[in-house]
Amino acid sequence: MKILIADDAQSAVEELKEMLAELLPGAVMTGTNDPEKILPLFEEQRSDIVFMDVKMNGRNCIHLAEKITEKAPMTNIIYITRYTRYAFQAFRTYPSAFLEKPVTADMLRDALAHLRHPISNLTDEMIENEYAGQAVIGGKIQKWREEYGMTRQELADALKVDIRTVYRWEHAERSPDIPTYMKILQILGKNADTM
């Protein structure tokens, strides 16, 4: 999860980072107290959540939130401010929350639990590694082979393939073709429903 924190007081940025680090230990956080850096930082990291002070250095920053959501509509904007009079204007940008300073851990916890656009903890790399077709098939072959009490060499012999081929299937380096996969199911006592 990537978080951008923008507040004109650097101490507020650091305090928010500390509270969020306890709530979201794996989050990557960037902060700024310069409104000119908000859009470039967002572009650089494509944050999932942007905590933004409504008014920074005398400047209304709601238009920056609009620019962010134009570029990335699934971004969660959470406003943090002492200026509650901006609430109506801010809500026209469909934020996930509008928090009045001083912000507490409970306020943050509640805001994170009710994000307009929920964020998954799965990364693209995790999905690729864990749920790619080859990994799923290879994992199944190895699991079934071990449950059946067959060695890798015995399976290779039954299929008339090299043991390295079975190894590559089980380690998601390659996938067997459909007829071979059906033969594996047959040898290991599985039926087509287990596919």
Backbone as JSON Lines, residues from 0, in Angstrom:
{"i":0,"aa":"M","n":[0.85,-1.18,0.0],"ca":[0.0,0.0,0.0],"c":[0.89,1.24,0.0]}
{"i":1,"aa":"K","n":[0.54,2.21,-0.84],"ca":[1.32,3.44,-0.94],"c":[0.48,4.61,-0.44]}
{"i":2,"aa":"I","n":[1.09,5.4,0.42],"ca":[0.38,6.53,1.04],"c":[1.18,7.81,0.85]}
{"i":3,"aa":"L","n":[0.47,8.87,0.45],"ca":[1.06,10.2,0.35],"c":[0.41,11.08,1.4]}
{"i":4,"aa":"I","n":[1.23,11.78,2.18],"ca":[0.73,12.67,3.22],"c":[1.16,14.09,2.88]}
{"i":5,"aa":"A","n":[0.19,15.0,2.82],"ca":[0.5,16.4,2.48],"c":[-0.12,17.32,3.53]}
{"i":6,"aa":"D","n":[0.74,18.02,4.23],"ca":[0.3,18.98,5.25],"c":[1.35,20.07,5.32]}
{"i":7,"aa":"D","n":[0.9,21.34,5.51],"ca":[1.89,22.42,5.51],"c":[2.8,22.41,6.73]}
{"i":8,"aa":"A","n":[2.41,21.68,7.77],"ca":[3.27,21.55,8.95],"c":[4.01,20.21,8.86]}
{"i":9,"aa":"Q","n":[5.34,20.27,8.73],"ca":[6.14,19.04,8.62],"c":[5.96,18.16,9.85]}
{"i":10,"aa":"S","n":[5.75,18.78,11.01],"ca":[5.53,17.99,12.23],"c":[4.24,17.17,12.12]}
{"i":11,"aa":"A","n":[3.21,17.72,11.47],"ca":[1.96,16.98,11.27],"c":[2.18,15.82,10.31]}
{"i":12,"aa":"V","n":[3.0,16.02,9.28],"ca":[3.33,14.94,8.33],"c":[4.0,13.8,9.08]}
{"i":13,"aa":"E","n":[4.99,14.13,9.9],"ca":[5.75,13.1,10.64],"c":[4.86,12.38,11.65]}
{"i":14,"aa":"E","n":[4.0,13.12,12.33],"ca":[3.1,12.52,13.31],"c":[2.13,11.55,12.64]}
{"i":15,"aa":"L","n":[1.6,11.95,11.49],"ca":[0.69,11.08,10.75],"c":[1.42,9.83,10.26]}
{"i":16,"aa":"K","n":[2.64,9.99,9.81],"ca":[3.44,8.84,9.38],"c":[3.62,7.84,10.52]}
{"i":17,"aa":"E","n":[3.91,8.34,11.71],"ca":[4.11,7.47,12.87],"c":[2.84,6.69,13.2]}
{"i":18,"aa":"M","n":[1.7,7.4,13.23],"ca":[0.44,6.73,13.55],"c":[0.08,5.7,12.49]}
{"i":19,"aa":"L","n":[0.27,6.05,11.23],"ca":[-0.06,5.13,10.14],"c":[0.88,3.93,10.12]}
{"i":20,"aa":"A","n":[2.14,4.13,10.49],"ca":[3.1,3.02,10.52],"c":[2.66,1.95,11.52]}
{"i":21,"aa":"E","n":[2.02,2.37,12.6],"ca":[1.51,1.4,13.58],"c":[0.27,0.68,13.05]}
{"i":22,"aa":"L","n":[-0.56,1.4,12.32],"ca":[-1.8,0.8,11.78],"c":[-1.54,-0.02,10.52]}
{"i":23,"aa":"L","n":[-0.58,0.41,9.71],"ca":[-0.29,-0.25,8.43],"c":[1.21,-0.47,8.32]}
{"i":24,"aa":"P","n":[1.74,-1.46,9.03],"ca":[3.19,-1.63,9.09],"c":[3.9,-1.79,7.75]}
{"i":25,"aa":"G","n":[3.24,-2.34,6.76],"ca":[3.92,-2.55,5.48],"c":[3.77,-1.42,4.48]}
{"i":26,"aa":"A","n":[3.08,-0.37,4.87],"ca":[2.79,0.72,3.92],"c":[4.05,1.52,3.58]}
{"i":27,"aa":"V","n":[4.12,1.95,2.32],"ca":[5.19,2.83,1.86],"c":[4.64,4.24,1.94]}
{"i":28,"aa":"M","n":[5.3,5.09,2.73],"ca":[4.78,6.44,2.95],"c":[5.74,7.52,2.48]}
{"i":29,"aa":"T","n":[5.15,8.52,1.86],"ca":[5.88,9.7,1.42],"c":[5.13,10.9,1.96]}
{"i":30,"aa":"G","n":[5.86,11.92,2.36],"ca":[5.2,13.11,2.87],"c":[5.8,14.39,2.33]}
{"i":31,"aa":"T","n":[4.98,15.44,2.31],"ca":[5.48,16.75,1.88],"c":[4.71,17.84,2.6]}
{"i":32,"aa":"N","n":[5.38,18.97,2.77],"ca":[4.7,20.15,3.31],"c":[4.63,21.25,2.26]}
{"i":33,"aa":"D","n":[4.9,20.88,1.01],"ca":[4.89,21.82,-0.1],"c":[3.79,21.43,-1.09]}
{"i":34,"aa":"P","n":[2.76,22.26,-1.25],"ca":[1.67,21.91,-2.16],"c":[2.14,21.71,-3.61]}
{"i":35,"aa":"E","n":[3.25,22.34,-3.99],"ca":[3.77,22.19,-5.35],"c":[4.31,20.78,-5.61]}
{"i":36,"aa":"K","n":[4.63,20.06,-4.54],"ca":[5.2,18.72,-4.69],"c":[4.15,17.61,-4.67]}
{"i":37,"aa":"I","n":[2.91,17.94,-4.35],"ca":[1.88,16.91,-4.21],"c":[1.67,16.13,-5.51]}
{"i":38,"aa":"L","n":[1.4,16.82,-6.6],"ca":[1.16,16.13,-7.87],"c":[2.38,15.37,-8.38]}
{"i":39,"aa":"P","n":[3.58,15.96,-8.35],"ca":[4.76,15.19,-8.79],"c":[5.0,13.93,-7.95]}
{"i":40,"aa":"L","n":[4.82,14.04,-6.63],"ca":[5.0,12.87,-5.76],"c":[3.94,11.81,-6.06]}
{"i":41,"aa":"F","n":[2.71,12.27,-6.29],"ca":[1.66,11.31,-6.61],"c":[1.98,10.6,-7.93]}
{"i":42,"aa":"E","n":[2.39,11.35,-8.92],"ca":[2.75,10.77,-10.22],"c":[3.87,9.74,-10.08]}
{"i":43,"aa":"E","n":[4.82,10.06,-9.21],"ca":[5.98,9.2,-9.02],"c":[5.62,7.86,-8.4]}
{"i":44,"aa":"Q","n":[4.74,7.88,-7.41],"ca":[4.45,6.61,-6.71],"c":[3.04,6.09,-6.87]}
{"i":45,"aa":"R","n":[2.13,6.85,-7.48],"ca":[0.73,6.41,-7.65],"c":[0.16,5.87,-6.33]}
{"i":46,"aa":"S","n":[0.0,6.74,-5.39],"ca":[-0.47,6.38,-4.05],"c":[-1.88,5.81,-4.07]}
{"i":47,"aa":"D","n":[-2.12,4.88,-3.17],"ca":[-3.46,4.32,-2.99],"c":[-4.32,5.26,-2.15]}
{"i":48,"aa":"I","n":[-3.66,5.93,-1.19],"ca":[-4.35,6.86,-0.29],"c":[-3.55,8.16,-0.24]}
{"i":49,"aa":"V","n":[-4.26,9.28,-0.31],"ca":[-3.62,10.58,-0.16],"c":[-4.29,11.29,1.02]}
{"i":50,"aa":"F","n":[-3.51,11.52,2.07],"ca":[-3.97,12.33,3.2],"c":[-3.56,13.75,2.86]}
{"i":51,"aa":"M","n":[-4.55,14.64,2.79],"ca":[-4.26,15.98,2.31],"c":[-4.91,17.04,3.19]}
{"i":52,"aa":"D","n":[-4.09,17.98,3.62],"ca":[-4.61,19.15,4.33],"c":[-5.38,19.97,3.3]}
{"i":53,"aa":"V","n":[-6.55,20.46,3.67],"ca":[-7.37,21.23,2.75],"c":[-6.7,22.54,2.38]}
{"i":54,"aa":"K","n":[-6.03,23.13,3.34],"ca":[-5.39,24.43,3.1],"c":[-3.92,24.33,3.48]}
{"i":55,"aa":"M","n":[-3.06,24.56,2.49],"ca":[-1.62,24.5,2.72],"c":[-0.98,25.8,2.28]}
{"i":56,"aa":"N","n":[-0.26,26.42,3.18],"ca":[0.43,27.68,2.9],"c":[-0.53,28.71,2.29]}
{"i":57,"aa":"G","n":[-1.73,28.78,2.86],"ca":[-2.73,29.74,2.41],"c":[-3.44,29.35,1.13]}
{"i":58,"aa":"R","n":[-3.18,28.17,0.62],"ca":[-3.73,27.74,-0.66],"c":[-4.76,26.62,-0.46]}
{"i":59,"aa":"N","n":[-5.91,26.74,-1.11],"ca":[-6.94,25.7,-1.07],"c":[-6.46,24.54,-1.95]}
{"i":60,"aa":"C","n":[-6.33,23.35,-1.37],"ca":[-5.75,22.22,-2.09],"c":[-6.79,21.23,-2.63]}
{"i":61,"aa":"I","n":[-8.06,21.57,-2.52],"ca":[-9.09,20.66,-3.01],"c":[-8.94,20.43,-4.52]}
{"i":62,"aa":"H","n":[-8.54,21.48,-5.25],"ca":[-8.35,21.31,-6.71],"c":[-7.25,20.31,-7.01]}
{"i":63,"aa":"L","n":[-6.26,20.17,-6.1],"ca":[-5.21,19.16,-6.3],"c":[-5.79,17.75,-6.16]}
{"i":64,"aa":"A","n":[-6.7,17.59,-5.22],"ca":[-7.37,16.29,-5.06],"c":[-8.17,15.96,-6.31]}
{"i":65,"aa":"E","n":[-8.81,16.97,-6.89],"ca":[-9.56,16.75,-8.13],"c":[-8.63,16.29,-9.25]}
{"i":66,"aa":"K","n":[-7.45,16.9,-9.35],"ca":[-6.49,16.5,-10.38],"c":[-6.01,15.08,-10.16]}
{"i":67,"aa":"I","n":[-5.8,14.71,-8.9],"ca":[-5.35,13.35,-8.59],"c":[-6.41,12.34,-9.0]}
{"i":68,"aa":"T","n":[-7.66,12.6,-8.64],"ca":[-8.71,11.63,-8.96],"c":[-9.08,11.63,-10.45]}
{"i":69,"aa":"E","n":[-8.76,12.7,-11.16],"ca":[-8.92,12.68,-12.62],"c":[-7.91,11.71,-13.23]}
{"i":70,"aa":"K","n":[-6.69,11.73,-12.7],"ca":[-5.64,10.86,-13.21],"c":[-5.83,9.42,-12.75]}
{"i":71,"aa":"A","n":[-6.26,9.24,-11.51],"ca":[-6.4,7.9,-10.92],"c":[-7.68,7.87,-10.07]}
{"i":72,"aa":"P","n":[-8.82,7.59,-10.69],"ca":[-10.12,7.66,-10.0],"c":[-10.26,6.76,-8.77]}
{"i":73,"aa":"M","n":[-9.45,5.7,-8.67],"ca":[-9.57,4.79,-7.53],"c":[-8.71,5.22,-6.34]}
{"i":74,"aa":"T","n":[-8.14,6.41,-6.4],"ca":[-7.35,6.91,-5.29],"c":[-8.26,7.36,-4.16]}
{"i":75,"aa":"N","n":[-7.94,6.97,-2.95],"ca":[-8.69,7.39,-1.76],"c":[-8.11,8.7,-1.24]}
{"i":76,"aa":"I","n":[-8.92,9.74,-1.26],"ca":[-8.52,11.03,-0.7],"c":[-9.09,11.12,0.71]}
{"i":77,"aa":"I","n":[-8.23,11.44,1.66],"ca":[-8.68,11.67,3.04],"c":[-8.19,13.06,3.41]}
{"i":78,"aa":"Y","n":[-9.15,13.96,3.6],"ca":[-8.8,15.33,3.97],"c":[-8.54,15.4,5.47]}
{"i":79,"aa":"I","n":[-7.54,16.2,5.82],"ca":[-7.25,16.47,7.22],"c":[-7.14,17.99,7.35]}
{"i":80,"aa":"T","n":[-7.89,18.57,8.27],"ca":[-7.9,20.04,8.35],"c":[-8.48,20.56,9.65]}
{"i":81,"aa":"R","n":[-8.2,21.8,9.93],"ca":[-8.86,22.53,11.01],"c":[-10.02,23.34,10.45]}
{"i":82,"aa":"Y","n":[-10.07,23.45,9.13],"ca":[-11.04,24.32,8.47],"c":[-12.27,23.52,8.03]}
{"i":83,"aa":"T","n":[-13.17,23.29,8.95],"ca":[-14.35,22.48,8.63],"c":[-15.28,23.18,7.65]}
{"i":84,"aa":"R","n":[-15.11,24.49,7.47],"ca":[-15.99,25.21,6.52],"c":[-15.77,24.73,5.08]}
{"i":85,"aa":"Y","n":[-14.66,24.0,4.84],"ca":[-14.4,23.47,3.51],"c":[-15.03,22.1,3.27]}
{"i":86,"aa":"A","n":[-15.71,21.58,4.28],"ca":[-16.24,20.21,4.19],"c":[-17.16,20.03,2.98]}
{"i":87,"aa":"F","n":[-18.09,20.97,2.77],"ca":[-19.04,20.82,1.67],"c":[-18.31,20.8,0.33]}
{"i":88,"aa":"Q","n":[-17.39,21.74,0.16],"ca":[-16.62,21.78,-1.09],"c":[-15.79,20.5,-1.25]}
{"i":89,"aa":"A","n":[-15.2,20.03,-0.17],"ca":[-14.37,18.82,-0.22],"c":[-15.2,17.6,-0.59]}
{"i":90,"aa":"F","n":[-16.41,17.5,-0.07],"ca":[-17.22,16.32,-0.33],"c":[-17.68,16.22,-1.77]}
{"i":91,"aa":"R","n":[-17.62,17.31,-2.5],"ca":[-17.94,17.23,-3.93],"c":[-16.88,16.46,-4.71]}
{"i":92,"aa":"T","n":[-15.73,16.2,-4.09],"ca":[-14.67,15.41,-4.72],"c":[-14.77,13.93,-4.31]}
{"i":93,"aa":"Y","n":[-15.81,13.56,-3.57],"ca":[-16.05,12.18,-3.12],"c":[-14.86,11.57,-2.38]}
{"i":94,"aa":"P","n":[-14.45,12.22,-1.3],"ca":[-13.32,11.67,-0.54],"c":[-13.75,10.45,0.28]}
{"i":95,"aa":"S","n":[-12.76,9.73,0.76],"ca":[-13.04,8.61,1.66],"c":[-13.35,9.1,3.07]}
{"i":96,"aa":"A","n":[-12.76,10.24,3.45],"ca":[-13.02,10.78,4.8],"c":[-12.63,12.25,4.85]}
{"i":97,"aa":"F","n":[-13.16,12.92,5.86],"ca":[-12.83,14.32,6.14],"c":[-12.56,14.36,7.64]}
{"i":98,"aa":"L","n":[-11.29,14.45,8.02],"ca":[-10.91,14.38,9.42],"c":[-10.52,15.75,9.95]}
{"i":99,"aa":"E","n":[-11.1,16.09,11.08],"ca":[-10.79,17.38,11.71],"c":[-9.6,17.21,12.64]}
{"i":100,"aa":"K","n":[-8.64,18.11,12.51],"ca":[-7.47,18.09,13.4],"c":[-7.88,18.47,14.82]}
{"i":101,"aa":"P","n":[-7.21,17.92,15.82],"ca":[-6.11,16.97,15.75],"c":[-6.6,15.55,15.41]}
{"i":102,"aa":"V","n":[-5.88,14.89,14.53],"ca":[-6.24,13.55,14.09],"c":[-5.7,12.54,15.1]}
{"i":103,"aa":"T","n":[-6.56,11.58,15.46],"ca":[-6.17,10.54,16.41],"c":[-6.04,9.2,15.68]}
{"i":104,"aa":"A","n":[-5.43,8.24,16.35],"ca":[-5.29,6.9,15.79],"c":[-6.66,6.27,15.54]}
{"i":105,"aa":"D","n":[-7.61,6.52,16.44],"ca":[-8.96,5.97,16.26],"c":[-9.62,6.56,15.02]}
{"i":106,"aa":"M","n":[-9.43,7.84,14.78],"ca":[-9.99,8.48,13.58],"c":[-9.38,7.86,12.32]}
{"i":107,"aa":"L","n":[-8.07,7.63,12.36],"ca":[-7.4,7.03,11.21],"c":[-7.88,5.6,10.98]}
{"i":108,"aa":"R","n":[-7.98,4.84,12.06],"ca":[-8.44,3.45,11.97],"c":[-9.82,3.39,11.33]}
{"i":109,"aa":"D","n":[-10.71,4.27,11.76],"ca":[-12.07,4.3,11.22],"c":[-12.06,4.7,9.74]}
{"i":110,"aa":"A","n":[-11.27,5.71,9.41],"ca":[-11.19,6.15,8.01],"c":[-10.65,5.04,7.12]}
{"i":111,"aa":"L","n":[-9.64,4.33,7.58],"ca":[-9.04,3.25,6.79],"c":[-10.0,2.06,6.65]}
{"i":112,"aa":"A","n":[-10.85,1.87,7.64],"ca":[-11.82,0.77,7.58],"c":[-12.96,1.08,6.63]}
{"i":113,"aa":"H","n":[-13.14,2.35,6.26],"ca":[-14.26,2.75,5.41],"c":[-13.81,3.46,4.13]}
{"i":114,"aa":"L","n":[-12.73,2.96,3.55],"ca":[-12.23,3.58,2.32],"c":[-13.26,3.44,1.2]}
{"i":115,"aa":"R","n":[-13.41,4.47,0.42],"ca":[-14.33,4.45,-0.72],"c":[-13.89,3.38,-1.72]}
{"i":116,"aa":"H","n":[-12.58,3.23,-1.87],"ca":[-12.01,2.24,-2.79],"c":[-11.09,1.33,-1.99]}
{"i":117,"aa":"P","n":[-11.61,0.21,-1.48],"ca":[-10.79,-0.69,-0.65],"c":[-9.51,-1.12,-1.37]}
{"i":118,"aa":"I","n":[-8.48,-1.34,-0.59],"ca":[-7.17,-1.67,-1.13],"c":[-6.81,-3.08,-0.71]}
{"i":119,"aa":"S","n":[-6.41,-3.88,-1.67],"ca":[-5.99,-5.24,-1.39],"c":[-4.54,-5.23,-0.93]}
{"i":120,"aa":"N","n":[-4.2,-6.17,-0.06],"ca":[-2.81,-6.32,0.37],"c":[-2.0,-7.15,-0.62]}
{"i":121,"aa":"L","n":[-2.67,-7.71,-1.63],"ca":[-1.96,-8.51,-2.62],"c":[-1.24,-7.6,-3.61]}
{"i":122,"aa":"T","n":[0.01,-7.87,-3.81],"ca":[0.77,-7.11,-4.8],"c":[0.71,-7.86,-6.13]}
{"i":123,"aa":"D","n":[1.02,-7.18,-7.2],"ca":[1.05,-7.83,-8.51],"c":[2.03,-9.0,-8.5]}
{"i":124,"aa":"E","n":[3.16,-8.8,-7.83],"ca":[4.17,-9.86,-7.77],"c":[3.65,-11.08,-7.02]}
{"i":125,"aa":"M","n":[2.92,-10.85,-5.92],"ca":[2.34,-11.97,-5.17],"c":[1.35,-12.74,-6.03]}
{"i":126,"aa":"I","n":[0.52,-12.02,-6.75],"ca":[-0.47,-12.68,-7.61],"c":[0.25,-13.49,-8.68]}
{"i":127,"aa":"E","n":[1.27,-12.88,-9.27],"ca":[2.01,-13.57,-10.32],"c":[2.67,-14.84,-9.79]}
{"i":128,"aa":"N","n":[3.29,-14.73,-8.62],"ca":[4.0,-15.89,-8.07],"c":[3.09,-16.97,-7.53]}
{"i":129,"aa":"E","n":[2.04,-16.56,-6.84],"ca":[1.21,-17.53,-6.14],"c":[0.03,-18.06,-6.94]}
{"i":130,"aa":"Y","n":[-0.47,-17.24,-7.85],"ca":[-1.71,-17.63,-8.51],"c":[-1.58,-17.8,-10.02]}
{"i":131,"aa":"A","n":[-0.36,-17.72,-10.54],"ca":[-0.17,-17.94,-11.97],"c":[-0.52,-19.38,-12.28]}
{"i":132,"aa":"G","n":[-1.04,-19.63,-13.47],"ca":[-1.49,-20.97,-13.84],"c":[-0.44,-22.04,-13.62]}
{"i":133,"aa":"Q","n":[0.8,-21.75,-14.0],"ca":[1.85,-22.75,-13.86],"c":[2.09,-23.08,-12.39]}
{"i":134,"aa":"A","n":[2.09,-22.07,-11.53],"ca":[2.34,-22.32,-10.11],"c":[1.23,-23.16,-9.5]}
{"i":135,"aa":"V","n":[0.0,-22.88,-9.88],"ca":[-1.14,-23.63,-9.35],"c":[-1.07,-25.08,-9.82]}
{"i":136,"aa":"I","n":[-0.84,-25.28,-11.12],"ca":[-0.78,-26.63,-11.67],"c":[0.4,-27.39,-11.08]}
{"i":137,"aa":"G","n":[1.57,-26.75,-11.06],"ca":[2.76,-27.4,-10.51],"c":[2.58,-27.78,-9.06]}
{"i":138,"aa":"G","n":[1.99,-26.88,-8.29],"ca":[1.75,-27.16,-6.87],"c":[0.82,-28.34,-6.68]}
{"i":139,"aa":"K","n":[-0.2,-28.42,-7.53],"ca":[-1.14,-29.54,-7.46],"c":[-0.46,-30.86,-7.79]}
{"i":140,"aa":"I","n":[0.34,-30.85,-8.86],"ca":[1.03,-32.08,-9.27],"c":[1.92,-32.58,-8.13]}
{"i":141,"aa":"Q","n":[2.7,-31.69,-7.55],"ca":[3.59,-32.1,-6.46],"c":[2.8,-32.6,-5.27]}
{"i":142,"aa":"K","n":[1.74,-31.9,-4.89],"ca":[0.92,-32.3,-3.74],"c":[0.3,-33.68,-3.97]}
{"i":143,"aa":"W","n":[-0.3,-33.86,-5.13],"ca":[-0.95,-35.15,-5.41],"c":[0.07,-36.28,-5.48]}
{"i":144,"aa":"R","n":[1.22,-36.0,-6.08],"ca":[2.27,-37.03,-6.19],"c":[2.72,-37.47,-4.8]}
{"i":145,"aa":"E","n":[2.95,-36.49,-3.91],"ca":[3.39,-36.8,-2.55],"c":[2.3,-37.53,-1.77]}
{"i":146,"aa":"E","n":[1.04,-37.1,-1.93],"ca":[-0.07,-37.8,-1.26],"c":[-0.19,-39.24,-1.74]}
{"i":147,"aa":"Y","n":[0.09,-39.47,-3.0],"ca":[0.0,-40.81,-3.59],"c":[1.18,-41.69,-3.16]}
{"i":148,"aa":"G","n":[2.24,-41.04,-2.63],"ca":[3.42,-41.78,-2.19],"c":[4.35,-42.13,-3.34]}
{"i":149,"aa":"M","n":[4.34,-41.33,-4.37],"ca":[5.15,-41.59,-5.55],"c":[6.31,-40.61,-5.59]}
{"i":150,"aa":"T","n":[7.47,-41.1,-5.98],"ca":[8.62,-40.2,-6.14],"c":[8.51,-39.48,-7.48]}
{"i":151,"aa":"R","n":[9.3,-38.46,-7.61],"ca":[9.34,-37.71,-8.87],"c":[9.81,-38.63,-10.01]}
{"i":152,"aa":"Q","n":[10.8,-39.48,-9.7],"ca":[11.32,-40.41,-10.72],"c":[10.25,-41.4,-11.15]}
{"i":153,"aa":"E","n":[9.47,-41.9,-10.19],"ca":[8.41,-42.86,-10.52],"c":[7.35,-42.23,-11.42]}
{"i":154,"aa":"L","n":[7.0,-40.98,-11.15],"ca":[6.03,-40.29,-12.0],"c":[6.62,-40.06,-13.39]}
{"i":155,"aa":"A","n":[7.88,-39.68,-13.44],"ca":[8.53,-39.47,-14.73],"c":[8.54,-40.77,-15.53]}
{"i":156,"aa":"D","n":[8.86,-41.88,-14.88],"ca":[8.88,-43.18,-15.56],"c":[7.49,-43.55,-16.07]}
{"i":157,"aa":"A","n":[6.46,-43.34,-15.26],"ca":[5.09,-43.68,-15.66],"c":[4.64,-42.86,-16.86]}
{"i":158,"aa":"L","n":[5.14,-41.63,-16.96],"ca":[4.76,-40.74,-18.06],"c":[5.72,-40.86,-19.25]}
{"i":159,"aa":"K","n":[6.83,-41.61,-19.04],"ca":[7.87,-41.74,-20.08],"c":[8.46,-40.37,-20.45]}
{"i":160,"aa":"V","n":[8.76,-39.6,-19.37],"ca":[9.41,-38.3,-19.55],"c":[10.64,-38.26,-18.64]}
{"i":161,"aa":"D","n":[11.49,-37.3,-18.87],"ca":[12.67,-37.11,-18.04],"c":[12.26,-36.56,-16.67]}
{"i":162,"aa":"I","n":[12.97,-36.94,-15.64],"ca":[12.67,-36.46,-14.28],"c":[12.76,-34.93,-14.21]}
{"i":163,"aa":"R","n":[13.62,-34.35,-15.03],"ca":[13.76,-32.88,-15.04],"c":[12.47,-32.21,-15.52]}
{"i":164,"aa":"T","n":[11.73,-32.89,-16.38],"ca":[10.46,-32.35,-16.86],"c":[9.46,-32.25,-15.71]}
{"i":165,"aa":"V","n":[9.38,-33.32,-14.91],"ca":[8.47,-33.31,-13.75],"c":[8.9,-32.22,-12.77]}
{"i":166,"aa":"Y","n":[10.2,-32.1,-12.56],"ca":[10.72,-31.06,-11.68],"c":[10.29,-29.67,-12.18]}
{"i":167,"aa":"R","n":[10.42,-29.45,-13.48],"ca":[10.05,-28.14,-14.05],"c":[8.56,-27.87,-13.89]}
{"i":168,"aa":"W","n":[7.73,-28.89,-14.05],"ca":[6.28,-28.71,-13.83],"c":[6.02,-28.29,-12.39]}
{"i":169,"aa":"E","n":[6.63,-29.03,-11.47],"ca":[6.36,-28.79,-10.04],"c":[6.92,-27.46,-9.56]}
{"i":170,"aa":"H","n":[7.89,-26.94,-10.25],"ca":[8.48,-25.65,-9.85],"c":[8.04,-24.51,-10.76]}
{"i":171,"aa":"A","n":[6.94,-24.74,-11.49],"ca":[6.3,-23.7,-12.31],"c":[7.22,-23.11,-13.38]}
{"i":172,"aa":"E","n":[8.17,-23.9,-13.82],"ca":[9.02,-23.45,-14.92],"c":[8.37,-23.76,-16.26]}
{"i":173,"aa":"R","n":[7.53,-24.78,-16.25],"ca":[6.77,-25.19,-17.43],"c":[5.45,-25.79,-16.97]}
{"i":174,"aa":"S","n":[4.53,-25.95,-17.91],"ca":[3.26,-26.62,-17.63],"c":[3.08,-27.78,-18.58]}
{"i":175,"aa":"P","n":[2.51,-28.89,-18.09],"ca":[2.24,-29.99,-19.01],"c":[1.11,-29.62,-19.95]}
{"i":176,"aa":"D","n":[1.1,-30.22,-21.14],"ca":[-0.03,-29.99,-22.04],"c":[-1.25,-30.73,-21.48]}
{"i":177,"aa":"I","n":[-2.42,-30.46,-22.04],"ca":[-3.67,-31.02,-21.5],"c":[-3.67,-32.55,-21.51]}
{"i":178,"aa":"P","n":[-3.3,-33.23,-22.62],"ca":[-3.31,-34.7,-22.59],"c":[-2.38,-35.27,-21.51]}
{"i":179,"aa":"T","n":[-1.21,-34.63,-21.33],"ca":[-0.27,-35.09,-20.3],"c":[-0.85,-34.85,-18.91]}
{"i":180,"aa":"Y","n":[-1.47,-33.7,-18.73],"ca":[-2.08,-33.39,-17.44],"c":[-3.17,-34.42,-17.11]}
{"i":181,"aa":"M","n":[-3.96,-34.8,-18.1],"ca":[-5.02,-35.8,-17.9],"c":[-4.39,-37.15,-17.52]}
{"i":182,"aa":"K","n":[-3.26,-37.47,-18.13],"ca":[-2.55,-38.72,-17.82],"c":[-2.04,-38.67,-16.38]}
{"i":183,"aa":"I","n":[-1.52,-37.5,-15.95],"ca":[-1.04,-37.34,-14.57],"c":[-2.19,-37.59,-13.6]}
{"i":184,"aa":"L","n":[-3.36,-37.01,-13.89],"ca":[-4.54,-37.23,-13.04],"c":[-4.85,-38.72,-12.94]}
{"i":185,"aa":"Q","n":[-4.8,-39.4,-14.06],"ca":[-5.12,-40.83,-14.1],"c":[-4.12,-41.63,-13.26]}
{"i":186,"aa":"I","n":[-2.83,-41.36,-13.44],"ca":[-1.78,-42.08,-12.71],"c":[-1.9,-41.86,-11.2]}
{"i":187,"aa":"L","n":[-2.23,-40.63,-10.8],"ca":[-2.29,-40.29,-9.37],"c":[-3.68,-40.51,-8.75]}
{"i":188,"aa":"G","n":[-4.55,-41.17,-9.5],"ca":[-5.86,-41.56,-8.97],"c":[-6.82,-40.4,-8.79]}
{"i":189,"aa":"K","n":[-6.66,-39.37,-9.59],"ca":[-7.57,-38.22,-9.53],"c":[-8.52,-38.28,-10.7]}
{"i":190,"aa":"N","n":[-9.65,-37.58,-10.56],"ca":[-10.57,-37.54,-11.7],"c":[-10.6,-36.13,-12.28]}
{"i":191,"aa":"A","n":[-11.28,-35.96,-13.39],"ca":[-11.28,-34.68,-14.09],"c":[-11.88,-33.56,-13.26]}
{"i":192,"aa":"D","n":[-12.71,-33.89,-12.27],"ca":[-13.31,-32.86,-11.42],"c":[-12.27,-32.14,-10.57]}
{"i":193,"aa":"T","n":[-11.11,-32.74,-10.35],"ca":[-10.08,-32.12,-9.53],"c":[-9.28,-31.09,-10.3]}
{"i":194,"aa":"M","n":[-9.52,-30.96,-11.6],"ca":[-8.81,-29.96,-12.39],"c":[-9.17,-28.58,-11.89]}
